Amino acid sequence: MPFSKKTIGNFQRAVSLFQKAAPQKRDNLIRRLLNGEYSLTLTFWLFCLSVPLAGDLLFSYLLFPLLDLSRAKDCTALVIWALAIAFYMLIANIGLWRSAAKHPQPTLSILGKAASVLGLLAAAAYVLRWYAIWMLVTG
């Protein structure tokens, strides 16, 4: 039995109402950071400076003293932490670079890109720092 035009119109209207009422899919925070969609200021101060600093303080002063580096499980936790923070800093500094590339002021754009390069070097130094600590404690 074919549907009338009125029934089809009501069905289409109901579908459009349900689509509007459905929660919209939010963009992923990491994807937005990686694409440089946040402002240069927010990306630098929050994602590239505050979050890694808070993470390092939490790990260095609260969790690291609890580790027994003579056990393989605790050594693995140290390696995973160092690699995770390096991976996060890679994402944050790529986002900083892209955010700086979108910035309208050329001076701040250059400074943002320089900060991104320095942040990547700092991430590498951070991994080397934890590797050196691990070698000193276990060796």
Rosetta blueprint (number, residue, H / E / L):
1 M L
2 P L
3 F L
4 S L
5 K H
6 K H
7 T H
8 I H
9 G H
10 N H
11 F H
12 Q H
13 R H
14 A H
15 V H
16 S H
17 L H
18 F H
19 Q H
20 K H
21 A H
22 A L
23 P L
24 Q L
25 K L
26 R L
27 D L
28 N L
29 L H
30 I H
31 R H
32 R H
33 L H
34 L H
35 N L
36 G L
37 E L
38 Y L
39 S L
40 L H
41 T H
42 L H
43 T H
44 F H
45 W H
46 L H
47 F H
48 C H
49 L H
50 S H
51 V H
52 P H
53 L H
54 A H
55 G H
56 D H
57 L H
58 L H
59 F H
60 S H
61 Y H
62 L H
63 L H
64 F H
65 P H
66 L H
67 L L
68 D L
69 L L
70 S L
71 R L
72 A H
73 K H
74 D H
75 C H
76 T H
77 A H
78 L H
79 V H
80 I H
81 W H
82 A H
83 L H
84 A H
85 I H
86 A H
87 F H
88 Y H
89 M H
90 L H
91 I H
92 A H
93 N H
94 I H
95 G H
96 L H
97 W H
98 R H
99 S H
100 A H
101 A H
102 K H
103 H L
104 P L
105 Q L
106 P H
107 T H
108 L H
109 S H
110 I H
111 L H
112 G H
113 K H
114 A H
115 A H
116 S H
117 V H
118 L H
119 G H
120 L H
121 L H
122 A H
123 A H
124 A H
125 A H
126 Y H
127 V H
128 L H
129 R H
130 W H
131 Y H
132 A H
133 I H
134 W H
135 M H
136 L H
137 V H
138 T H
139 G L
